[in-house]
């Protein structure tokens, strides 16, 4: 799977950890930065990763900032992106199953690497259920103008 990753300075350590785990698992990773723990503005990095998902160049994205909230807000501004700020594996599973979430955001300040690993693993292995949820995802797509055509299961 092709996965975009990005972060600001507060999520840098978590992004780097997640990136290493994804690469070790055989995924292709598109790292949009940041490249150091020096202070940066998160919108630029979250937008770049979200646009890769929106354009179909990445299947999913994993973003991190201090709380996970800022990067989620930015990602959700990009047409076709459905980002969830996940705090545990159950939360991300429901977002995948019911909302076809294609981006997960993580709190660099609150999540230990092993907790992030569990969230990302569940995010990647959980399939979208489709059915009545596909109708709802299409309604979301109508709001941002991203023509969702029968969201695929998976």
HELIX and SHEET records of a PDB file:
HELIX    1   1 UNK A   12  UNK A   24  1                                  13    
HELIX    2   2 UNK A   42  UNK A   54  1                                  13    
HELIX    3   3 UNK A   69  UNK A   75  1                                   7    
HELIX    4   4 UNK A   89  UNK A   99  1                                  11    
HELIX    5   5 UNK A  113  UNK A  125  1                                  13    
HELIX    6   6 UNK A  132  UNK A  144  1                                  13    
SHEET    1   A 5 UNK A  28  UNK A  31  0                                        
SHEET    2   A 5 UNK A   2  UNK A   7  1                                        
SHEET    3   A 5 UNK A  60  UNK A  65  1                                        
SHEET    4   A 5 UNK A 103  UNK A 107  1                                        
SHEET    5   A 5 UNK A  83  UNK A  85  1                                        
END                                                                             
